[in-house]
């Protein structure tokens, strides 16, 4: 839907800049930047995922109850961040083109222009724009100057109530392809959104559930196809918190959430993603298991308050593993590490010469503690630059070179 253009700010559980990779690409990533901090819950069959209790009948699970007393009274030092993301950038420059952004005072995107060049002259320009007029919001998408999508939302005091979504043909004819309806509870919190695609077409419903603290802990998305009204696809998001209020976990899955602790079914739409944090907000496990294959995982470990290592797994039919063991300076900051890659035994002697490979990594930081360089056996594998406010200006790793600016676009 058009509203997807409104979410560029990095959020926990989000995935940015980490496209699906082949096994060779993941091997390069691990030996290079180890930058995509996303991993899959699939190899443990979901056994490490939080086990949501359900109210029965395949409805909303009960809010997860953590019986820990975790706190962050003694700060835990973070592991090196090799995947810095921009927050509300004005421009982004990549190998395939550039993107421009403009925001309102809340940070919602009002304008996004993607100019794709793929190393040559511009080949595709896609522009998203959003304008409010009293209680009506009009969002449009143009491709190479031609209107292709339009969404008209009727609001009350800035809150969306209903919307119509139009697709525009090459001849400029608009065709209604979806109608949105939102409902709210007595306190004004959204509780459901229904998307009707027209008679005889699929209907999608999103239902929101809140815990006793008013936190959105469960988002349930179902798709039904007429005439049987049978649920043909179900995707959901489940969140949990530490006792100190810090977000502890976020799991995106499909099927029955009650079965998530024992198995991960194949998703008709989307895939499995999971993120976990300690009580200080440091990532401990971040995961992705796409429905079309390419599962991978990353987890971090600590020795008391100090980071001790990182572990990666990737591959579906053949599994690679990587273990990075950190060496710290007197302040507890990672300055170097040893990396051991374990190759799939079934490929050793065929496409891979040895069962294991060993490397030595080192880290360089700026005065604010951001990682600005990582070398592997003396060769630069990761570089980054940051401004005085901590915003990332440049990142260069196996995914390419990205550059961002921040001034003059609102927000």
C-alpha positions in Angstrom: 0.0 0.0 0.0 1.1 3.6 -0.4 1.6 4.1 3.3 4.6 1.8 3.1 6.5 4.8 1.7 6.1 6.5 5.1 8.4 4.2 7.1 12.1 4.9 6.5 13.1 5.5 10.1 14.9 2.4 11.4 13.0 0.5 14.0 13.8 -2.5 16.1 13.0 -5.6 14.1 13.3 -3.7 10.8 15.4 -4.8 7.9 17.2 -2.3 5.8 20.0 -2.7 3.3 20.1 -6.5 3.7 18.8 -8.1 0.5 18.5 -11.8 0.2 21.9 -13.3 -0.5 23.1 -16.5 -2.1 25.5 -18.7 -0.1 28.5 -17.2 -1.9 27.3 -13.7 -1.1 26.7 -14.5 2.5 30.2 -16.0 2.7 31.5 -12.7 1.3 29.5 -10.8 3.8 30.8 -12.8 6.8 34.4 -12.5 5.7 33.8 -8.8 4.8 31.7 -6.5 6.9 29.5 -9.0 8.8 27.2 -6.1 8.3 23.7 -7.5 7.9 22.7 -8.0 11.5 19.7 -10.2 10.6 19.4 -13.9 11.1 16.9 -16.7 10.9 15.1 -18.7 13.6 14.8 -21.6 11.3 17.7 -23.8 12.2 16.5 -24.2 15.8 13.0 -24.9 14.6 11.8 -21.9 16.5 12.8 -23.5 19.8 14.4 -20.3 20.9 11.5 -18.1 19.9 9.2 -16.8 22.7 6.3 -19.3 23.2 3.1 -17.2 22.9 0.2 -18.4 25.0 -3.1 -18.3 23.1 -6.6 -17.6 24.1 -7.7 -20.5 21.9 -9.5 -20.7 18.5 -6.5 -19.3 16.7 -7.2 -15.7 18.0 -4.9 -13.3 19.6 -2.2 -14.7 21.9 -2.1 -13.5 25.5 0.6 -10.9 26.2 3.9 -12.7 26.8 4.9 -12.7 30.4 8.6 -12.6 31.1 9.5 -13.9 34.6 12.9 -12.2 34.6 14.0 -9.3 36.7 16.4 -8.0 34.1 17.6 -4.4 34.5 20.3 -2.2 33.0 21.7 -1.0 36.3 25.2 -1.9 35.1 25.5 -0.9 31.4 26.5 -3.7 29.1 28.9 -2.7 26.4 27.7 -3.2 22.8 29.3 -5.4 20.2 30.7 -3.5 17.2 27.9 -2.1 15.0 28.8 -2.9 11.4 25.3 -2.0 10.1 24.7 1.7 10.9 21.5 3.0 9.5 20.4 6.6 8.8 17.5 8.2 10.6 15.4 10.6 8.5 18.0 11.2 5.8 17.4 13.9 3.2 19.3 12.1 0.4 20.7 8.6 -0.1 23.2 7.8 -2.8 23.9 4.2 -3.9 25.4 2.3 -6.8 22.0 2.0 -8.5 20.9 5.6 -8.0 19.7 8.2 -5.5 16.7 8.8 -3.3 15.5 12.1 -1.9 13.2 12.6 1.1 11.0 15.2 2.7 9.2 14.9 6.1 6.6 16.5 8.2 7.2 17.5 11.8 6.3 14.0 13.0 8.8 12.4 10.7 6.2 11.0 8.3 7.5 11.0 4.7 5.8 13.6 2.5 8.0 13.1 -0.5 10.3 10.4 -1.8 11.9 10.4 -5.2 13.8 7.3 -6.3 16.1 7.9 -9.3 17.5 4.6 -10.6 20.5 4.8 -12.9 22.3 1.4 -12.4 25.6 3.1 -13.2 24.3 4.8 -16.4 21.8 7.5 -17.4 18.6 7.6 -15.4 16.4 4.7 -16.4 13.5 4.9 -13.9 12.1 7.8 -11.8 9.5 6.9 -9.1 8.1 9.7 -7.0 5.8 9.3 -4.0 4.1 12.4 -2.7 1.5 13.0 0.1 -0.6 16.2 0.6 -3.2 17.0 3.2 -6.1 19.3 2.6 -8.2 19.6 5.8 -9.4 16.1 6.5 -8.4 14.6 3.2 -5.0 13.1 2.4 -4.0 12.4 -1.2 -1.0 10.1 -1.8 0.3 9.6 -5.3 3.0 7.6 -7.1 4.3 8.7 -10.5 6.7 6.6 -12.6 8.7 8.4 -15.2 6.3 11.3 -15.0 3.1 9.3 -15.4 0.6 8.8 -12.5 0.5 5.1 -11.6 -1.1 5.0 -8.2 -3.4 7.3 -6.1 -4.8 6.8 -2.6 -7.4 9.2 -1.1 -7.9 9.0 2.7 -10.7 10.6 4.6 -9.6 11.6 8.1 -10.9 13.1 11.3 -8.5 15.2 13.3 -5.7 13.7 11.4 -6.8 10.1 12.1 -7.6 8.0 9.0 -11.1 6.5 8.8 -11.6 5.3 5.2 -9.5 5.3 2.0 -9.8 4.4 -1.6 -6.8 3.1 -3.5 -6.6 3.5 -7.3 -4.4 2.0 -9.9 -3.9 4.1 -13.1 -3.5 2.5 -16.5 -1.0 3.6 -19.1 -3.9 5.5 -20.7 -4.5 7.5 -17.5 -7.7 5.6 -16.5 -8.1 5.2 -12.7 -9.5 1.9 -11.5 -10.5 1.4 -7.8 -8.5 -1.6 -6.5 -9.0 -1.3 -2.8 -11.0 0.2 0.0 -9.6 0.7 3.5 -11.6 1.0 6.7 -10.0 1.7 10.1 -11.7 1.3 13.5 -10.5 2.5 17.0 -11.2 1.8 20.6 -12.6 4.3 23.1 -9.2 5.7 23.9 -8.5 6.3 20.2 -6.1 3.4 19.6 -6.4 1.6 16.3 -7.8 -1.9 16.6 -8.4 -2.9 13.0 -7.9 -2.1 9.4 -9.8 -3.9 6.6 -8.8 -3.8 3.0 -11.5 -4.8 0.5 -10.3 -5.4 -3.1 -13.8 -5.6 -4.6 -16.5 -8.2 -5.2 -15.1 -11.7 -5.5 -11.6 -10.5 -4.5 -9.5 -11.2 -1.4 -10.1 -9.3 1.8 -7.2 -8.5 4.2 -7.7 -7.6 7.8 -5.2 -6.3 10.4 -6.1 -6.5 14.0 -4.2 -4.8 16.9 -4.0 -6.1 20.5 -2.6 -4.2 23.5 -1.3 -5.4 26.8 -2.2 -4.0 30.3 0.4 -1.2 29.9 -1.2 -0.1 26.6 1.7 -1.4 24.5 0.9 -2.8 21.0 2.1 -6.4 21.5 0.3 -8.4 18.8 -0.6 -7.4 15.2 -2.6 -10.1 13.3 -2.9 -9.9 9.5 -5.2 -12.4 7.7 -6.2 -12.7 4.1 -9.5 -14.3 3.1 -10.7 -15.4 -0.4 -14.3 -15.7 -1.4 -16.6 -17.4 -1.7 -15.7 -19.7 1.2 -14.3 -16.9 3.4 -11.5 -19.2 4.3 -8.3 -17.7 5.7 -5.7 -18.4 3.0 -2.8 -16.5 4.6 -2.0 -15.3 8.1 1.0 -13.3 9.1 1.5 -11.7 12.5 3.9 -9.7 14.7 4.4 -10.5 18.4 6.4 -8.3 20.8 7.6 -8.9 24.4 9.3 -6.7 27.0 11.8 -7.0 29.8 10.6 -6.2 33.3 12.4 -2.8 33.1 10.3 -1.9 30.0 13.0 -2.5 27.4 11.8 -4.3 24.3 12.9 -7.9 24.6 11.7 -9.6 21.4 9.9 -9.1 18.2 8.8 -12.1 16.1 7.2 -11.9 12.7 5.7 -15.2 11.7 2.8 -16.9 9.9 0.3 -19.6 10.6 -0.9 -20.3 14.1 1.2 -18.3 16.6 0.7 -21.0 19.2 2.9 -23.3 17.2 5.8 -20.8 16.8 7.8 -22.2 19.7 8.1 -25.7 18.1 8.1 -25.2 14.3 8.0 -22.5 11.6 5.6 -23.3 8.9 6.2 -22.2 5.3 4.6 -18.8 4.7 2.3 -18.1 1.8 3.3 -14.4 2.1 6.4 -12.9 3.6 8.5 -15.0 5.9 9.9 -15.4 9.5 11.9 -12.6 11.1 13.0 -12.4 14.7 14.9 -9.9 16.9 15.9 -10.1 20.5 17.6 -7.6 22.8 19.0 -7.6 26.3 17.7 -5.3 29.1 20.1 -2.5 28.0 18.9 -2.6 24.4 21.8 -4.4 22.8 20.8 -6.9 20.1 21.5 -10.5 21.1 19.8 -12.4 18.2 18.4 -11.1 15.0 16.9 -13.4 12.4 15.3 -13.9 8.9 13.8 -16.9 7.2 12.3 -15.9 3.8 9.6 -18.0 2.4 11.7 -18.5 -0.8 14.8 -19.8 1.0 18.1 -18.2 2.0 17.8 -18.6 5.8 20.5 -17.0 8.0 21.2 -16.0 11.6 23.4 -13.9 13.8 23.7 -13.9 17.6 26.1 -12.2 20.0 27.5 -13.3 23.3 28.9 -11.4 26.4 31.2 -12.2 29.2 29.6 -10.3 32.0 29.3 -6.7 30.7 31.8 -7.1 27.9 31.1 -8.4 24.4 32.9 -11.7 23.7 31.8 -12.8 20.3 29.5 -13.2 17.4 28.1 -16.2 15.6 26.7 -16.4 12.1 24.9 -19.2 10.2 23.6 -19.0 6.7 22.4 -21.3 3.9 19.4 -23.5 3.5 20.5 -26.8 1.8 24.1 -26.4 2.8 25.0 -24.5 6.1 28.0 -22.3 6.7 29.0 -21.2 10.2 31.2 -18.4 11.4 32.5 -17.7 14.9 34.2 -14.4 15.7 36.0 -14.2 19.1 36.6 -10.6 20.3 39.8 -9.2 21.9 39.1 -6.1 24.1 41.1 -3.1 25.2 41.2 -1.9 28.8 37.9 -0.1 28.4 36.1 -3.2 27.2 35.9 -2.1 23.6 36.5 -4.6 20.8 39.9 -3.9 19.1 40.5 -7.1 17.2 39.1 -10.6 16.7 39.7 -14.0 15.3 37.2 -15.4 12.7 36.8 -19.1 12.0 34.5 -20.1 9.1 33.2 -23.7 9.1 32.3 -24.8 5.6 29.6 -27.4 4.8 31.2 -30.8 5.0 29.4 -32.0 1.9 31.1 -29.3 -0.2 34.6 -29.7 1.1 36.8 -31.2 -1.6 34.4 -30.2 -4.3 33.7 -26.5 -4.5 35.5 -25.7 -1.2 39.1 -26.6 -0.5 39.1 -26.9 3.3 36.7 -27.6 6.1 37.6 -24.4 8.0 39.1 -21.0 7.2 40.7 -18.6 9.7 41.1 -14.8 9.5 42.2 -12.0 11.8 40.1 -8.8 12.1 40.8 -5.4 13.6 38.6 -2.4 14.4 39.1 1.4 14.3 36.7 3.9 16.1 36.0 7.6 15.9 36.1 9.9 18.9 32.4 9.2 19.6 32.9 5.4 19.7 31.5 4.6 16.2 33.2 1.8 14.2 34.7 3.5 11.2 36.9 0.7 9.9 37.2 -3.0 10.0 40.0 -4.8 8.4 40.3 -8.5 7.6 43.8 -9.9 7.3 45.0 -6.3 6.7 42.4 -5.6 4.0 39.6 -3.1 4.5 36.3 -4.8 4.7 34.1 -2.1 6.2 34.3 1.7 6.4 31.9 4.4 7.8 31.8 8.1 8.6 29.5 9.9 11.1 28.5 13.5 11.7 28.8 15.3 15.0 25.2 14.2 15.9 26.0 10.6 15.3 24.2 10.3 12.0 25.9 8.0 9.5 27.2 9.8 6.5 28.8 6.9 4.6 28.9 3.2 4.8 31.0 1.0 2.5 31.0 -2.8 2.7 30.3 -5.8 0.6 26.9 -4.4 -0.3 28.4 -1.3 -1.9 28.9 2.3 -1.0 26.0 4.3 0.6 26.1 8.0 1.4 23.5 10.2 3.2 22.8 13.8 3.9 20.5 15.3 6.6 20.0 19.0 6.2 17.0 20.8 4.7 14.2 18.3 4.4 12.0 18.9 7.4 11.2 16.5 10.1 
